[in-house]
Amino acid sequence: MASLVTEIPAAPSMEAAIHFAGRLSLETDCWDVCESLKSEAPDFVLLDVRGPAAYARGHVPGALHLPHGKITERRMAEWPEGTLFVVYCAGPHCNGADRAGLRLARIGRPVKLMIGGVAGWIDEGFALESES
């Protein structure tokens, strides 16, 4: 008798490779963001898309504050075409980063979601910085 894990067979390897490559093209994690921010010139712009009070209470060091509702083509023109934006919000219980990702994609900007958001950042043991 098959277990709950194996009662539905695993996908063929090529199908799994396509699936996971697709996810990684849309997402990054807190560890990778933290490690990448240690370089002198990160190759992406990190956006905290939460409201002003949440950002002020604590955000990922190096993140720029741009609430998802303020993402417009005009605003994003500050950065060259092709700039990769990594967006995050409070965490898995928040859809602000998804909204930001959708806005960026609709205006033709490359975007990845930092999975876990602030909750994931803290879970990894990384510190936030605050505006105080």
C-alpha positions as CSV (number, residue, x, y, z in Angstrom):
1,M,0.0,0.0,0.0
2,A,1.3,3.4,-1.0
3,S,1.9,6.1,1.6
4,L,0.3,9.5,1.4
5,V,3.6,10.7,-0.1
6,T,3.8,8.1,-2.8
7,E,0.1,7.5,-3.7
8,I,0.5,10.2,-6.3
9,P,3.6,9.5,-8.3
10,A,6.4,12.0,-8.6
11,A,6.5,14.0,-11.9
12,P,9.1,12.9,-14.5
13,S,12.5,14.5,-13.9
14,M,12.2,16.9,-16.8
15,E,8.8,18.1,-15.7
16,A,10.2,18.7,-12.2
17,A,13.2,20.6,-13.5
18,I,10.9,22.9,-15.5
19,H,8.7,23.4,-12.5
20,F,11.5,24.2,-10.1
21,A,13.4,26.4,-12.6
22,G,10.2,28.4,-13.0
23,R,9.8,28.9,-9.3
24,L,13.4,30.0,-9.0
25,S,12.9,32.5,-11.8
26,L,10.1,34.2,-9.7
27,E,11.4,33.8,-6.2
28,T,14.5,34.1,-4.1
29,D,15.0,33.5,-0.4
30,C,16.1,35.6,2.6
31,W,19.5,33.8,2.8
32,D,20.4,34.5,-0.8
33,V,19.2,38.2,-0.5
34,C,21.3,38.6,2.7
35,E,24.4,37.1,1.1
36,S,24.0,39.2,-2.1
37,L,23.5,42.4,-0.2
38,K,27.0,41.9,1.3
39,S,28.6,42.7,-2.0
40,E,29.6,46.2,-2.8
41,A,27.2,46.5,-5.6
42,P,24.2,44.2,-5.4
43,D,22.7,43.4,-8.9
44,F,19.2,44.0,-7.8
45,V,17.1,46.7,-6.0
46,L,15.4,45.4,-2.8
47,L,12.0,47.0,-2.2
48,D,10.0,46.9,1.0
49,V,6.5,47.3,-0.2
50,R,4.7,47.6,3.2
51,G,3.2,50.7,4.6
52,P,5.3,53.5,6.1
53,A,4.8,52.5,9.8
54,A,5.8,48.9,9.2
55,Y,8.9,50.0,7.3
56,A,9.9,52.4,10.1
57,R,9.5,49.8,12.8
58,G,11.9,47.5,11.0
59,H,13.1,46.6,7.5
60,V,15.8,44.6,5.8
61,P,19.0,46.7,5.8
62,G,19.5,48.2,2.3
63,A,15.8,48.0,1.4
64,L,14.2,50.9,-0.2
65,H,10.7,51.8,0.9
66,L,8.1,51.8,-1.9
67,P,4.6,50.7,-1.0
68,H,3.1,48.5,-3.7
69,G,0.4,51.0,-4.4
70,K,3.0,53.6,-5.3
71,I,4.7,51.4,-8.0
72,T,4.1,53.2,-11.3
73,E,5.9,53.3,-14.6
74,R,6.8,56.9,-13.9
75,R,8.3,56.1,-10.4
76,M,10.2,53.1,-11.7
77,A,11.8,55.2,-14.5
78,E,14.4,56.1,-11.9
79,W,16.1,52.8,-12.6
80,P,17.5,51.6,-15.9
81,E,15.4,49.2,-18.0
82,G,16.4,45.6,-17.0
83,T,17.0,46.4,-13.4
84,L,15.9,43.4,-11.3
85,F,13.6,44.3,-8.4
86,V,13.2,42.0,-5.4
87,V,10.1,42.7,-3.4
88,Y,9.0,41.7,0.1
89,C,6.2,42.4,2.5
90,A,5.4,41.1,6.0
91,G,5.5,37.4,5.2
92,P,3.4,34.5,4.1
93,H,0.3,36.0,5.5
94,C,0.6,39.1,3.4
95,N,0.0,39.6,-0.3
96,G,1.7,43.0,-0.7
97,A,4.7,41.5,-2.4
98,D,2.5,39.6,-4.8
99,R,0.7,42.9,-5.6
100,A,4.1,44.7,-6.1
101,G,5.3,41.8,-8.3
102,L,2.2,42.0,-10.4
103,R,2.6,45.8,-10.8
104,L,6.2,45.5,-11.8
105,A,5.6,42.7,-14.3
106,R,2.7,44.7,-15.9
107,I,5.0,47.6,-16.6
108,G,7.6,45.3,-18.0
109,R,10.1,45.2,-15.1
110,P,12.0,42.1,-14.0
111,V,10.9,41.0,-10.5
112,K,11.4,38.3,-7.9
113,L,9.7,37.8,-4.6
114,M,11.7,37.3,-1.5
115,I,9.8,34.4,0.0
116,G,9.1,34.7,3.7
117,G,9.3,38.5,3.8
118,V,10.1,40.1,7.1
119,A,8.9,37.0,9.0
120,G,11.3,34.8,7.0
121,W,14.2,37.3,7.5
122,I,13.7,37.2,11.2
123,D,13.3,33.4,11.2
124,E,16.7,33.1,9.5
125,G,18.2,35.1,12.4
126,F,18.9,38.3,10.5
127,A,18.5,41.7,12.0
128,L,16.2,44.4,10.8
129,E,17.1,48.1,10.9
130,S,14.6,50.7,12.0
131,E,14.1,54.4,11.3
132,S,14.4,55.4,15.0
